[in-house]
Amino acid sequence: MARLSRGFTLLEVMMVIVIIGIMASMLIPTLRGQDFSQDLEVHAKRFDSLFTLAAEYALLNNLELGLLVEDNFYEFYGFDGQRWQPLDSIDKLERVEFSEPFSIRLNLEDLPIEPQIGIEAEDFEERQEEFYLDEEEEPVFPQIYILSGGDITPFQLIFTFDDGFDAPIYFIVSAGYTLPLSTQGPLDDLP
């Protein structure tokens, strides 16, 4: 008499697990796309909060602050009368870095970003030598200034998520000459 088999063989169970794994790996990146938009929004709102904190700190402590922006980070600086120093002493105002595929870009509304506005290159180098005696340390010049009187440099900071597969996602944080900052996004195209 033939024996009836009840249940599945090990091979059948393993094949089902492999198929489910392949389907899940194809589905998860599709679902993750909306989380990137939310992650980008968190980065933009965090910047808004930190910038507001820095502006209020400058106003309350009668300090001149600055913001340096690069492709993968931004950092707040304080002016000590001779040079710009990172604000490492203030917990929340430390350097914020971004990893791929996130990036940021600064737009100063058609203003040049170069620190030597109105100064010839030779004059700038002479003044630099006067104030910065340590030749090993490069001087830092923030692009955005946060003044003790409450004024700030007008700017747009564009937060971007671009993984190379889907259309890029943008958030724009912009400022006039005073607070508050405004945040737009998520945007599919830049205005």
Residue frames as qw, qx, qy, qz and C-alpha x, y, z in Angstrom:
[[0.000, 0.889, 0.458, 0.000, 0.00, 0.00, 0.00],
 [0.407, 0.494, -0.022, 0.768, 1.36, 3.44, -0.94],
 [0.369, -0.513, -0.458, 0.625, 2.03, 5.78, 1.86],
 [0.133, 0.878, 0.327, 0.322, 0.31, 9.19, 1.56],
 [0.469, 0.057, -0.215, 0.855, 2.52, 12.18, 2.13],
 [0.187, -0.900, -0.393, -0.028, 1.21, 14.95, 4.31],
 [0.354, -0.815, 0.092, 0.449, 3.01, 18.30, 4.32],
 [0.502, 0.843, -0.192, -0.016, 5.74, 19.82, 2.22],
 [0.880, 0.033, -0.101, 0.462, 9.27, 18.68, 1.55],
 [0.454, -0.631, 0.014, 0.629, 12.21, 20.77, 2.68],
 [0.355, 0.061, 0.485, 0.797, 12.98, 21.71, -0.92],
 [0.018, -0.690, -0.583, -0.429, 9.46, 23.08, -1.48],
 [0.382, -0.844, -0.283, 0.246, 9.59, 25.16, 1.71],
 [0.477, -0.434, 0.205, 0.737, 13.00, 26.61, 0.79],
 [0.260, 0.323, 0.556, 0.720, 11.81, 27.51, -2.73],
 [0.157, -0.836, -0.489, -0.195, 8.84, 29.41, -1.30],
 [0.467, -0.747, -0.080, 0.467, 11.15, 31.31, 1.09],
 [0.439, -0.136, 0.390, 0.798, 13.48, 32.26, -1.78],
 [0.110, 0.559, 0.585, 0.577, 10.57, 33.48, -3.92],
 [0.299, -0.879, -0.368, 0.042, 9.16, 35.55, -1.05],
 [0.522, -0.561, 0.088, 0.636, 12.61, 37.02, -0.42],
 [0.348, 0.131, 0.481, 0.794, 13.03, 38.04, -4.06],
 [0.057, -0.729, -0.545, -0.410, 9.58, 39.63, -4.16],
 [0.425, -0.830, -0.247, 0.262, 10.21, 41.51, -0.91],
 [0.501, -0.362, 0.210, 0.757, 13.56, 42.85, -2.12],
 [0.196, 0.347, 0.516, 0.758, 11.85, 44.25, -5.23],
 [0.234, -0.780, -0.521, -0.254, 8.99, 45.76, -3.24],
 [0.522, -0.644, -0.260, 0.495, 10.91, 47.43, -0.38],
 [0.333, -0.128, 0.177, 0.917, 12.81, 50.03, -2.49],
 [0.079, -0.507, -0.547, -0.661, 9.50, 51.05, -4.05],
 [0.459, -0.762, -0.455, -0.023, 7.96, 51.63, -0.65],
 [0.587, -0.407, -0.138, 0.686, 11.09, 53.38, 0.66],
 [0.304, 0.411, 0.289, 0.809, 10.77, 56.24, -1.88],
 [0.290, -0.806, -0.293, -0.425, 8.17, 58.08, 0.18],
 [0.703, -0.611, -0.157, 0.327, 10.33, 57.79, 3.29],
 [0.563, 0.062, 0.102, 0.818, 13.10, 59.70, 1.49],
 [0.038, -0.660, -0.273, -0.699, 10.71, 62.60, 1.00],
 [0.603, -0.760, -0.211, -0.117, 9.94, 62.51, 4.71],
 [0.762, -0.296, -0.042, 0.574, 13.65, 62.23, 5.56],
 [0.367, 0.353, 0.168, 0.844, 14.37, 65.26, 3.39],
 [0.295, -0.768, -0.261, -0.505, 11.59, 67.19, 5.11],
 [0.740, -0.614, -0.167, 0.218, 13.11, 66.30, 8.49],
 [0.634, -0.017, 0.053, 0.772, 16.49, 67.66, 7.31],
 [0.098, 0.555, 0.239, 0.791, 14.86, 70.91, 6.10],
 [0.500, -0.769, -0.244, -0.314, 12.85, 71.41, 9.30],
 [0.779, -0.422, -0.136, 0.444, 15.88, 70.60, 11.44],
 [0.460, 0.207, 0.085, 0.859, 17.87, 73.28, 9.60],
 [0.184, -0.702, -0.273, -0.631, 15.01, 75.76, 10.11],
 [0.684, -0.696, -0.216, -0.016, 15.00, 75.04, 13.85],
 [0.747, -0.241, -0.034, 0.618, 18.80, 75.22, 14.19],
 [0.310, 0.408, 0.161, 0.844, 19.02, 78.46, 12.21],
 [0.364, -0.766, -0.241, -0.473, 16.29, 80.03, 14.36],
 [0.778, -0.556, -0.155, 0.249, 18.14, 78.86, 17.48],
 [0.633, 0.020, 0.046, 0.772, 21.40, 80.38, 16.20],
 [0.067, 0.598, 0.215, 0.769, 19.69, 83.69, 15.34],
 [0.551, -0.766, -0.203, -0.260, 18.10, 83.90, 18.79],
 [0.806, -0.360, -0.089, 0.461, 21.41, 82.97, 20.42],
 [0.465, 0.274, 0.097, 0.836, 23.18, 85.74, 18.48],
 [0.182, -0.711, -0.226, -0.641, 20.53, 88.26, 19.46],
 [0.694, -0.691, -0.183, -0.083, 20.49, 87.34, 23.16],
 [0.784, -0.397, 0.054, 0.473, 24.28, 87.14, 23.52],
 [0.139, 0.940, -0.137, -0.279, 25.14, 90.09, 21.25],
 [0.557, -0.315, 0.652, 0.406, 27.27, 87.89, 18.96],
 [0.510, 0.572, -0.363, -0.530, 27.97, 87.85, 15.24],
 [0.702, -0.061, 0.710, 0.012, 27.42, 84.37, 13.83],
 [0.380, 0.499, -0.521, -0.578, 27.88, 82.87, 10.39],
 [0.866, 0.110, 0.454, -0.177, 26.86, 79.79, 8.46],
 [0.041, 0.501, -0.741, -0.446, 29.19, 77.91, 6.12],
 [0.842, 0.268, 0.326, -0.336, 27.42, 75.70, 3.55],
 [0.001, 0.420, -0.810, -0.408, 29.06, 73.04, 1.37],
 [0.572, 0.061, -0.624, -0.529, 27.57, 70.22, -0.75],
 [0.674, -0.190, -0.714, -0.017, 27.49, 67.69, 2.07],
 [0.463, -0.429, -0.571, 0.525, 27.46, 69.76, 5.28],
 [0.031, -0.808, -0.064, -0.584, 26.63, 73.04, 6.98],
 [0.622, -0.277, -0.469, 0.563, 28.25, 74.48, 10.10],
 [0.169, -0.954, -0.180, -0.172, 27.65, 77.50, 12.32],
 [0.612, 0.144, -0.247, 0.737, 30.54, 79.80, 13.26],
 [0.285, -0.911, -0.246, 0.172, 31.01, 82.63, 15.73],
 [0.463, 0.680, -0.141, 0.550, 33.23, 85.66, 15.16],
 [0.678, -0.537, -0.293, 0.407, 35.67, 86.27, 18.05],
 [0.111, -0.932, 0.068, 0.338, 36.94, 89.63, 16.79],
 [0.111, -0.629, 0.637, 0.432, 39.73, 88.19, 14.66],
 [0.200, 0.166, -0.883, -0.392, 38.53, 84.96, 13.07],
 [0.775, -0.122, -0.168, -0.597, 35.53, 82.73, 12.63],
 [0.092, -0.279, 0.919, -0.265, 35.44, 79.82, 15.08],
 [0.466, -0.242, -0.782, -0.336, 33.11, 76.77, 14.95],
 [0.510, -0.438, 0.222, -0.706, 30.35, 76.84, 17.55],
 [0.590, 0.032, -0.806, 0.041, 31.29, 73.45, 18.99],
 [0.028, 0.064, -0.685, 0.725, 30.57, 74.65, 22.52],
 [0.588, 0.109, 0.208, -0.774, 26.85, 74.82, 21.77],
 [0.518, -0.006, 0.854, -0.048, 25.48, 71.29, 21.55],
 [0.604, 0.568, 0.538, -0.149, 22.84, 71.72, 18.87],
 [0.364, 0.891, -0.112, -0.248, 24.87, 74.02, 16.61],
 [0.532, -0.394, 0.659, 0.357, 27.52, 71.49, 15.66],
 [0.195, 0.357, -0.659, -0.633, 28.37, 70.57, 12.06],
 [0.760, 0.254, 0.474, -0.365, 25.56, 68.71, 10.27],
 [0.033, -0.377, 0.777, 0.503, 26.68, 66.34, 7.51],
 [0.804, 0.320, 0.114, -0.488, 24.72, 64.66, 4.74],
 [0.444, -0.209, 0.822, 0.290, 25.46, 61.34, 3.09],
 [0.263, 0.121, -0.655, -0.698, 24.63, 60.39, -0.49],
 [0.318, 0.460, 0.518, 0.648, 22.01, 60.69, -2.00],
 [0.154, -0.914, -0.343, 0.150, 21.17, 63.77, 0.11],
 [0.504, 0.114, 0.036, 0.855, 22.83, 67.11, -0.66],
 [0.041, -0.862, -0.344, 0.371, 22.36, 70.82, -0.09],
 [0.468, 0.347, 0.255, 0.771, 23.02, 73.86, -2.25],
 [0.154, -0.638, -0.307, 0.689, 23.13, 77.51, -1.28],
 [0.290, 0.607, 0.422, 0.608, 21.61, 80.24, -3.40],
 [0.256, -0.446, -0.297, 0.804, 22.28, 83.82, -2.31],
 [0.331, 0.821, 0.426, -0.185, 19.76, 85.27, -4.75],
 [0.614, 0.698, 0.086, 0.358, 22.33, 86.14, -7.42],
 [0.235, -0.919, 0.314, -0.045, 24.84, 87.54, -4.92],
 [0.608, 0.476, -0.611, 0.173, 28.43, 86.32, -5.28],
 [0.867, -0.470, -0.166, -0.002, 29.51, 83.86, -2.59],
 [0.700, 0.291, -0.293, 0.582, 33.19, 84.81, -2.69],
 [0.513, -0.679, -0.335, 0.406, 34.57, 86.35, 0.53],
 [0.411, -0.270, 0.116, 0.863, 36.68, 89.03, -1.19],
 [0.225, 0.801, 0.512, 0.211, 33.81, 91.16, -2.50],
 [0.041, 0.990, 0.031, 0.132, 35.22, 94.56, -3.40],
 [0.462, -0.742, 0.445, 0.195, 38.79, 93.62, -2.46],
 [0.575, 0.618, -0.519, -0.138, 41.54, 92.83, -4.92],
 [0.954, -0.072, -0.284, 0.061, 43.10, 89.37, -4.53],
 [0.548, 0.324, -0.431, 0.640, 46.50, 90.78, -3.45],
 [0.249, -0.490, 0.275, -0.789, 44.91, 93.05, -0.82],
 [0.863, -0.311, -0.109, -0.383, 42.86, 90.15, 0.44],
 [0.874, 0.055, -0.381, 0.296, 45.94, 87.96, 0.87],
 [0.258, 0.413, -0.406, 0.773, 47.77, 90.75, 2.75],
 [0.513, -0.442, 0.173, -0.716, 44.85, 91.26, 5.12],
 [0.939, -0.152, -0.267, -0.152, 44.57, 87.53, 5.58],
 [0.690, 0.198, -0.469, 0.515, 48.22, 87.33, 6.66],
 [0.073, -0.477, 0.329, -0.811, 47.69, 90.15, 9.17],
 [0.676, -0.340, 0.156, -0.635, 44.79, 88.48, 10.93],
 [0.990, -0.077, 0.005, -0.120, 45.70, 84.83, 10.55],
 [0.103, -0.772, 0.627, 0.000, 49.15, 84.16, 11.89],
 [0.635, -0.148, 0.758, -0.017, 48.75, 80.38, 11.84],
 [0.341, 0.455, -0.538, -0.622, 49.49, 79.52, 8.20],
 [0.005, -0.014, 0.996, 0.085, 48.52, 75.88, 8.61],
 [0.212, 0.514, 0.752, -0.355, 44.92, 76.74, 9.40],
 [0.108, 0.363, 0.537, 0.754, 42.84, 77.97, 6.48],
 [0.199, 0.137, 0.331, -0.912, 40.59, 80.91, 7.37],
 [0.114, 0.475, 0.869, 0.083, 36.86, 80.29, 7.17],
 [0.168, 0.102, -0.042, -0.980, 34.45, 82.79, 5.67],
 [0.333, 0.416, 0.809, -0.248, 30.76, 81.97, 6.14],
 [0.086, 0.303, 0.585, 0.747, 28.42, 82.77, 3.28],
 [0.355, -0.707, -0.469, -0.392, 25.47, 83.65, 5.53],
 [0.195, 0.208, -0.491, 0.823, 25.78, 86.16, 8.38],
 [0.451, -0.676, -0.576, -0.089, 23.55, 86.23, 11.44],
 [0.197, 0.481, -0.253, 0.816, 24.04, 89.62, 13.07],
 [0.215, -0.209, -0.726, 0.619, 23.52, 90.48, 16.72],
 [0.268, 0.157, 0.118, -0.943, 20.84, 93.01, 15.78],
 [0.624, 0.309, 0.621, -0.359, 18.64, 90.28, 14.29],
 [0.556, 0.659, -0.248, -0.441, 19.51, 90.84, 10.63],
 [0.737, -0.117, 0.635, 0.202, 20.50, 87.91, 8.43],
 [0.029, 0.355, -0.631, -0.689, 21.83, 87.48, 4.92],
 [0.778, 0.300, 0.110, -0.541, 18.97, 86.65, 2.52],
 [0.016, -0.365, 0.902, 0.230, 19.38, 83.14, 1.12],
 [0.895, 0.060, -0.094, -0.431, 17.81, 79.99, -0.22],
 [0.226, -0.409, 0.884, -0.027, 19.07, 76.62, 0.92],
 [0.784, 0.197, -0.319, -0.495, 18.00, 73.80, -1.39],
 [0.520, -0.282, 0.790, -0.159, 17.83, 70.32, 0.14],
 [0.645, 0.382, -0.465, -0.472, 17.96, 67.60, -2.51],
 [0.695, -0.150, 0.701, -0.058, 17.40, 63.87, -2.61],
 [0.647, 0.583, -0.332, -0.363, 18.66, 62.37, -5.88],
 [0.744, -0.280, 0.607, 0.022, 19.37, 58.65, -5.96],
 [0.009, 0.408, -0.711, -0.572, 19.83, 58.61, -9.74],
 [0.106, 0.233, 0.951, 0.174, 16.84, 56.31, -10.28],
 [0.043, 0.765, 0.639, -0.069, 13.75, 58.34, -9.44],
 [0.170, 0.792, 0.130, 0.572, 13.08, 62.02, -10.07],
 [0.334, 0.113, -0.489, 0.798, 14.90, 64.27, -7.57],
 [0.349, -0.783, -0.513, -0.040, 12.97, 65.63, -4.61],
 [0.302, 0.365, -0.195, 0.859, 13.60, 69.16, -3.31],
 [0.338, -0.810, -0.439, 0.191, 12.85, 71.21, -0.22],
 [0.342, 0.531, -0.043, 0.774, 13.71, 74.91, -0.19],
 [0.426, -0.709, -0.382, 0.412, 14.34, 76.85, 3.02],
 [0.354, 0.551, 0.132, 0.744, 14.54, 80.58, 2.36],
 [0.361, -0.636, -0.377, 0.569, 15.05, 83.75, 4.37],
 [0.206, 0.905, 0.134, 0.346, 14.63, 87.46, 3.86],
 [0.243, 0.615, -0.405, 0.632, 16.53, 89.89, 6.05],
 [0.364, -0.363, 0.583, -0.629, 14.93, 88.65, 9.29],
 [0.050, 0.113, 0.987, -0.100, 13.28, 85.58, 10.75],
 [0.790, -0.138, 0.590, -0.089, 11.13, 83.52, 10.27],
 [0.057, -0.287, 0.813, 0.504, 12.42, 81.20, 7.58],
 [0.773, 0.258, 0.099, -0.571, 10.00, 79.69, 5.08],
 [0.340, -0.210, 0.899, 0.179, 10.05, 76.09, 3.89],
 [0.699, 0.373, -0.152, -0.591, 8.63, 74.84, 0.59],
 [0.239, 0.326, -0.901, -0.161, 8.36, 71.23, -0.42],
 [0.609, -0.174, 0.623, 0.460, 8.37, 68.51, -1.42],
 [0.422, 0.729, -0.145, -0.519, 9.01, 69.86, -4.92],
 [0.881, 0.225, 0.373, 0.185, 9.59, 67.86, -8.09],
 [0.565, 0.535, 0.120, 0.616, 11.26, 70.78, -9.91],
 [0.359, -0.387, -0.217, 0.821, 13.09, 73.88, -8.78],
 [0.234, 0.879, 0.372, -0.182, 11.28, 77.18, -9.42]]
